Amino acid sequence: MLLRRFYYDGLAQASYMIGCHATREAVVIDPHRDAQLYVRAAEEEGMLIRYVSETHIHADYLSGSLQLARRTGAQLLLSGEGDETWQYRFAEGEGATLLHEGDVIGLGKIRLEVLHTPGHTPEHLSFLITDGATSVHPMGVITGDFVFVGDVGRPDLLETAAGLSGTMEASARDLFRSLQKLRELPGHLQILPGHGAGSACGKSLGAVPTSTLGYELLVNWAFKSETESDFVRKVLEDQPEPPAYFAKMKELNRDGPPVLDRFPAPQRLDAANVASVLDGEGVVVDVRPATDFAEGHFPRTLSIPLGPDFPGLCGTLLPYDRPVFFVARDQRDAVDAARDLAFIGLDDVGGFFDPAALVDWAASRGPLQAMVEVGWEDTQRARTEEGAVLVDVRGSADWRSGHVPGARHAYLGTLQLGVGELPRDRPIILYCQAGKRSAVAASLLQATGFEDVRSVRGGMSALAAAGLPIVSE
């Protein structure tokens, strides 16, 4: 049996290729939009991709299942479970086969038995894997967003992201019952989850790539809840705010994700184009390191540095109906940024500006804008002497666990909606957990016209060293 795992750090997302060496056939489960990655892997392994499937209608990335099925001619297999309120709407038109509890995907002596494991979503499936060439006993289960290492999939997204009100508690109860079904399986089973640490599809995912059911029964908090009501309460409390783009992904993945022929390849633009882009419908994102942005940047631009948080932050802050332009160190960084955006369906990329454009702008238009970073001592001084307003941009759960006395709370994901509540005649000082997201937030406020915006270096992580108090709710 072939078992190959693919992991995309940008969204902490895992997909899998299961294949039979005897028949040279494989299935790919939960692919992202880089179809070439799976095609190349199949060629390396001498496999033909016969089936493409997925565990559920995803919220955190644009599914590549349809794209890969079209690319390879593979049969598309989608969940037929769940009720009529949440079903794949493109399945029939694409000739997809609908999967139900007990169905089997056969690849020679390899069997993938379909388990209906609702809770994260009503239609969610898991795949129980048996390598018949070695044993009649199953060896693992692809759990998607049902069970993670150390956590389970959040059951609130159908309500908080997709807008189906009154569903989160019922989903949490479904999730509890699905966990009881899993308890009945052998403890030696490998747990092959769809996400790792950093994903917003749960609240405390582990960084270890795989686990076993036996180990999860010992350590995973979700299996320790003795009653259904206790589990429901615990699984719904302190879930992080879902990124704004989750609603868009749910809609597109349900109705039919757009197929991408190739990733955008942004071309370099001259400095002469900067003004027209800034004055037009485009959004300019500076993907350089935050230190480079702080030293000098174009006005009205957002700082979202390339890195593991890049796709999620872009999905949180960027609109889907406007073209995106980059400021990047070189074309390679611009191409990487465009690829990351394509994974969440932001395909309209207009080009990029490099550091030479910044130099030309400064020579012809005057000084570039700068971003101020301060420590906690300077922050406290500014609050006392300048009446500075301190704003915590972390999520609600982090805020409740502990924050600086007298600070305001304005979650980064909704900060744009609340700019009217912030004064423009005093300094605005922003902080987060470590300083990265407050710098992004500072660029957002600066782009909307705030003149005196500062970001706290090190965020809450540096607070203890400064000897400042913390209050909690």
C-alpha positions in Angstrom: 0.0 0.0 0.0 1.1 3.5 -0.7 0.3 6.2 1.9 1.6 9.7 1.0 0.8 12.8 3.0 1.0 16.3 1.6 1.1 19.3 4.0 0.5 23.0 3.2 2.0 25.1 6.0 0.1 28.2 4.9 -3.2 26.8 6.1 -1.8 23.9 8.2 -3.7 21.6 5.8 -3.1 17.9 5.0 -4.2 15.8 2.1 -3.5 12.2 1.3 -2.8 9.8 -1.5 -3.7 6.2 -0.9 -2.6 3.7 -3.6 -2.2 0.0 -4.4 1.2 -1.1 -5.8 -0.4 -4.2 -7.4 -2.9 -2.3 -9.5 -1.1 1.0 -9.7 -4.3 2.9 -8.8 -4.7 5.7 -6.2 -7.2 7.9 -4.6 -6.4 11.5 -3.5 -8.4 12.8 -0.5 -8.8 16.5 0.4 -6.6 18.0 -2.4 -5.9 21.7 -2.5 -5.7 23.6 -5.8 -2.1 22.7 -6.8 -3.2 19.8 -9.0 0.3 19.5 -10.4 1.6 18.5 -7.0 -0.6 15.4 -7.0 0.0 14.6 -10.6 3.7 14.7 -10.1 3.5 12.6 -7.0 1.5 9.9 -8.9 4.0 9.9 -11.6 6.8 9.5 -9.1 5.0 6.5 -7.5 4.0 5.0 -10.8 0.3 5.5 -9.9 -2.8 6.4 -11.9 -5.1 8.7 -9.9 -8.4 6.8 -10.3 -10.5 8.6 -7.7 -10.6 12.1 -6.1 -12.6 12.6 -2.9 -12.8 14.8 0.2 -14.0 14.5 3.7 -16.4 17.5 3.7 -17.3 20.9 2.3 -14.3 22.9 3.5 -14.3 26.3 5.0 -10.6 27.2 5.3 -9.4 26.6 1.7 -10.8 26.3 -1.8 -11.1 22.6 -2.6 -9.0 21.2 -5.5 -11.1 18.0 -5.8 -13.0 19.1 -8.9 -9.9 20.6 -10.5 -7.8 17.4 -9.9 -10.7 15.2 -11.2 -11.0 17.2 -14.4 -7.2 17.3 -14.8 -6.7 13.5 -14.5 -10.1 12.2 -15.6 -10.5 10.5 -12.2 -13.9 9.8 -10.8 -15.1 12.4 -8.3 -16.4 11.0 -5.0 -18.4 13.3 -2.8 -20.4 13.0 0.4 -24.1 12.2 -0.1 -24.7 12.3 3.7 -26.3 15.1 5.7 -29.7 16.7 5.2 -30.9 18.8 2.3 -29.9 22.1 3.9 -26.2 21.5 3.2 -25.3 19.4 0.2 -22.9 19.6 -2.8 -24.8 21.5 -5.5 -22.4 20.7 -8.4 -22.1 16.9 -7.8 -24.7 15.9 -10.4 -23.5 18.2 -13.1 -20.0 16.9 -12.7 -21.0 13.3 -12.7 -19.8 12.8 -9.1 -20.6 9.5 -7.3 -22.2 10.2 -3.9 -20.7 8.3 -0.9 -22.7 7.0 2.1 -22.0 5.2 5.3 -20.7 1.7 4.6 -19.6 2.4 1.0 -16.2 1.1 0.0 -13.6 2.6 -2.3 -11.6 -0.4 -3.7 -8.1 -0.2 -5.1 -6.9 -3.7 -5.6 -6.6 -5.2 -2.1 -6.8 -1.7 -0.5 -10.2 -0.8 1.0 -11.4 2.5 2.2 -14.6 2.2 4.0 -16.8 5.3 4.3 -17.8 6.4 7.8 -20.4 9.1 8.3 -18.9 11.3 11.1 -21.1 14.4 11.3 -20.5 17.2 13.8 -17.9 19.5 12.2 -20.3 19.5 9.3 -23.5 17.5 8.6 -22.0 15.7 5.6 -18.6 14.9 7.0 -17.0 11.6 6.1 -14.0 9.7 7.4 -12.2 6.9 5.5 -11.3 3.6 7.3 -8.2 2.1 5.6 -7.5 -1.6 5.3 -4.4 -3.0 3.5 -5.8 -6.4 2.5 -2.4 -7.5 1.2 -1.2 -7.7 4.8 -4.2 -8.0 7.1 -8.0 -8.1 7.3 -7.8 -5.5 10.1 -7.9 -1.8 9.4 -4.7 0.2 9.9 -5.8 3.8 10.0 -8.5 6.3 9.4 -8.5 9.6 7.5 -10.5 11.9 9.8 -10.5 15.2 8.0 -11.8 17.8 10.3 -13.5 15.3 12.6 -10.6 14.3 15.0 -7.3 16.1 15.1 -4.2 15.4 17.2 -5.3 16.6 20.6 -8.6 18.2 19.5 -11.7 17.8 17.4 -13.2 19.9 14.6 -15.2 22.9 15.7 -19.0 22.4 15.3 -19.9 26.1 15.1 -18.8 27.0 11.5 -22.1 26.1 9.8 -23.6 28.9 12.0 -20.8 31.4 12.4 -19.3 31.1 8.9 -22.1 29.8 6.7 -24.9 31.6 8.4 -27.2 28.7 9.2 -28.5 30.0 12.6 -29.3 27.7 15.4 -27.1 24.8 14.2 -24.0 24.9 16.4 -25.5 23.1 19.4 -27.1 20.4 17.3 -23.8 20.0 15.4 -21.9 19.7 18.7 -24.3 16.9 19.8 -23.7 15.1 16.5 -20.0 15.4 17.0 -20.3 13.8 20.4 -22.2 10.8 18.9 -19.6 10.5 16.1 -16.9 10.3 18.8 -18.7 7.4 20.4 -18.7 5.6 17.1 -14.9 6.1 16.9 -14.5 4.6 20.4 -15.7 1.3 19.1 -12.8 0.9 16.6 -9.4 -0.7 17.4 -7.0 1.5 19.4 -4.1 0.7 17.1 -5.7 2.8 14.3 -3.5 5.6 13.0 -5.4 8.9 13.1 -4.6 10.8 9.9 -6.2 14.3 10.4 -6.8 17.1 7.9 -5.1 19.8 9.8 -2.3 20.6 12.2 -1.4 23.3 14.7 -2.3 26.8 13.4 -5.5 25.8 11.7 -8.6 27.8 12.6 -10.8 24.6 12.2 -10.2 23.8 15.9 -8.9 25.6 19.0 -6.0 23.5 20.3 -4.7 21.3 17.5 -1.4 19.5 18.1 1.7 19.9 15.9 2.4 16.2 15.7 1.3 15.1 12.2 -0.4 11.8 13.1 -1.5 9.9 16.2 -3.4 6.7 17.1 -6.9 6.3 18.3 -5.6 4.7 21.5 -3.4 7.6 22.3 -6.2 10.1 21.6 -8.5 8.2 23.9 -5.9 8.8 26.6 -5.0 12.5 26.0 -7.6 14.2 23.7 -9.8 16.4 25.9 -12.8 15.5 23.7 -12.8 11.9 24.7 -12.7 12.8 28.4 -16.1 14.4 28.6 -18.4 12.1 30.5 -21.7 13.5 29.3 -23.0 14.9 26.1 -24.0 18.2 27.8 -20.5 18.6 29.2 -18.9 18.0 25.8 -21.2 20.5 24.1 -20.4 23.2 26.6 -16.6 22.6 26.3 -16.5 22.3 22.5 -18.4 25.5 22.0 -16.6 27.6 24.6 -13.6 29.8 23.5 -13.7 28.9 19.8 -11.7 31.5 17.9 -13.4 33.9 15.6 -13.6 32.3 12.2 -11.7 34.2 9.5 -14.0 36.3 7.3 -13.2 34.3 4.2 -14.6 31.1 5.6 -18.1 32.1 4.5 -16.8 32.6 0.9 -15.1 29.2 0.9 -18.1 27.4 2.3 -20.2 28.9 -0.5 -17.8 28.2 -3.3 -17.0 24.7 -2.2 -20.7 23.8 -1.9 -21.8 25.4 -5.2 -18.7 24.4 -7.3 -15.2 25.7 -6.7 -13.7 27.6 -9.7 -11.1 25.6 -11.7 -7.7 27.2 -12.1 -5.8 26.4 -15.2 -2.6 27.8 -13.7 -1.4 29.8 -10.8 -1.2 33.6 -11.4 2.3 34.8 -12.3 2.4 38.5 -11.3 4.6 40.7 -13.5 6.7 43.6 -12.3 5.1 47.1 -12.6 6.9 50.4 -12.9 6.6 53.1 -10.3 4.6 55.1 -12.7 1.7 52.7 -12.1 1.6 53.1 -8.3 -0.6 56.2 -8.2 -3.2 54.8 -10.6 -3.3 51.5 -8.6 -3.7 53.3 -5.3 -6.4 55.6 -6.7 -8.2 52.8 -8.4 -10.0 49.7 -7.3 -6.9 47.7 -6.5 -5.7 46.7 -3.0 -2.0 46.9 -2.4 -0.4 44.4 0.0 3.2 44.7 1.0 4.5 41.2 1.5 8.0 42.2 2.6 9.2 41.6 6.1 7.5 43.9 8.7 10.9 45.6 9.4 11.1 46.6 5.7 7.6 48.0 5.7 8.2 49.9 8.9 11.3 51.6 7.3 9.3 52.9 4.3 6.2 52.0 2.3 3.7 53.4 -0.1 0.7 55.1 1.5 -2.6 53.2 1.7 -1.0 49.8 1.6 -1.4 46.9 4.0 1.5 45.1 5.5 0.9 41.3 5.5 4.4 39.6 5.4 4.9 36.3 3.6 4.9 33.5 6.1 2.6 30.8 7.7 -0.1 33.4 8.6 -0.2 35.0 5.2 -3.1 33.2 3.6 -5.3 33.4 6.6 -4.6 37.1 7.2 -5.3 37.9 3.6 -8.6 36.0 3.7 -9.5 37.9 6.8 -8.7 41.4 5.5 -8.9 41.4 1.7 -12.1 41.7 -0.4 -12.9 39.2 -3.1 -14.2 41.7 -5.6 -11.1 43.8 -6.1 -7.7 43.1 -7.8 -4.7 42.6 -5.5 -1.3 44.1 -6.1 1.9 43.3 -4.2 4.9 45.1 -3.0 7.6 42.3 -2.9 11.3 42.0 -2.7 11.4 40.2 -6.1 9.2 38.2 -8.5 9.7 35.0 -6.6 8.1 36.4 -3.5 5.3 37.8 -5.6 4.7 34.4 -7.2 4.7 32.7 -3.8 2.2 35.3 -2.5 -0.1 34.8 -5.6 0.0 31.0 -5.1 -1.0 31.4 -1.4 -3.9 33.6 -2.4 -5.1 31.1 -5.0 -5.4 28.5 -2.2 -8.2 30.6 -0.8 -9.7 31.7 -4.1 -8.2 35.2 -4.4 -7.2 34.8 -8.1 -7.3 38.4 -9.3 -3.7 39.5 -9.0 -2.7 42.5 -11.0 1.1 42.6 -10.6 3.8 43.7 -8.2 6.1 46.5 -7.3 9.7 45.9 -6.2 12.0 48.0 -4.0 13.1 50.1 -7.0 9.6 51.4 -7.3 9.8 52.6 -3.7 13.0 54.4 -4.4 11.4 56.1 -7.5 8.4 57.1 -5.5 10.5 58.7 -2.8 12.5 60.6 -5.4 9.5 61.9 -7.2 6.7 62.1 -4.6 8.5 62.7 -1.4 9.2 60.6 1.7 7.7 57.2 2.1 5.5 56.5 5.1 7.0 54.8 8.1 5.6 52.6 10.8 6.4 53.2 14.5 7.1 50.3 16.9 7.3 50.9 20.6 8.0 49.0 23.8 5.7 48.8 26.8 7.5 51.6 28.7 7.0 54.0 25.9 3.4 52.8 25.6 2.6 53.6 29.2 4.3 57.0 28.9 2.3 57.8 25.8 -1.0 56.8 27.5 -0.1 59.2 30.4 1.4 62.1 28.6 -0.4 62.0 25.2 -3.7 60.4 26.0 -2.9 57.5 23.7 -5.6 54.9 23.2 -4.4 51.3 23.7 -6.1 48.6 21.5 -5.9 44.9 21.9 -6.4 43.2 18.5 -6.4 39.6 19.6 -9.4 37.3 19.6 -12.1 37.3 22.2 -10.9 34.2 24.0 -7.4 35.7 24.4 -8.8 39.0 25.5 -10.9 37.3 28.2 -7.9 35.3 29.5 -5.9 38.4 30.2 -5.3 41.9 28.9 -3.8 45.2 29.8 -5.9 47.3 32.2 -7.7 50.2 30.4 -7.2 48.7 26.9 -10.0 48.6 24.3 -10.7 45.3 22.5 -11.0 45.4 18.7 -10.4 42.0 17.0 -8.2 42.3 14.0 -10.7 40.5 11.8 -13.4 43.2 12.4 -11.1 46.2 13.0 -12.0 47.7 9.7 -15.7 47.8 10.7 -14.9 49.7 13.9 -12.5 52.4 12.8 -15.2 55.0 13.3 -15.1 54.3 17.1 -11.4 55.2 17.4 -10.3 58.8 17.9 -8.1 60.4 15.2 -6.8 63.2 17.4 -4.7 61.0 19.7 -2.1 58.2 19.2 -3.5 54.7 18.6 -1.3 52.0 20.1 -2.0 48.4 19.1 -0.9 45.2 20.7 -1.4 41.4 20.1 0.2 38.3 21.5 3.7 38.6 19.9 3.6 41.8 17.9 3.0 40.4 14.4 -0.7 41.0 14.0 -0.6 44.4 15.7 1.8 45.5 13.0 -0.7 44.3 10.4 -3.5 46.1 12.3 -1.4 49.3 12.5 -0.9 49.2 8.7 -4.6 48.9 8.2 -5.4 51.9 10.4 -2.6 53.9 8.7 -4.1 53.0 5.3 -7.5 54.3 6.3 -6.0 57.7 7.3 -4.9 57.5 10.9 -1.8 59.6 11.2 -0.3 58.5 14.6 -0.5 54.7 14.8 2.0 52.6 16.8 2.5 48.8 17.3 3.8 47.3 20.6 7.0 45.3 20.1 6.6 41.8 21.5 2.9 42.2 22.5 1.6 40.4 25.5 4.7 38.1 25.4 6.8 41.0 26.5 4.4 42.3 29.1 5.7 40.2 32.0 9.3 41.5 31.4 7.9 45.1 31.6 6.3 44.3 35.0 2.9 45.5 34.0 -0.3 44.1 35.4 -2.9 41.9 33.6 -6.6 41.7 34.2 -9.0 39.0 33.0 -12.7 38.6 32.5 
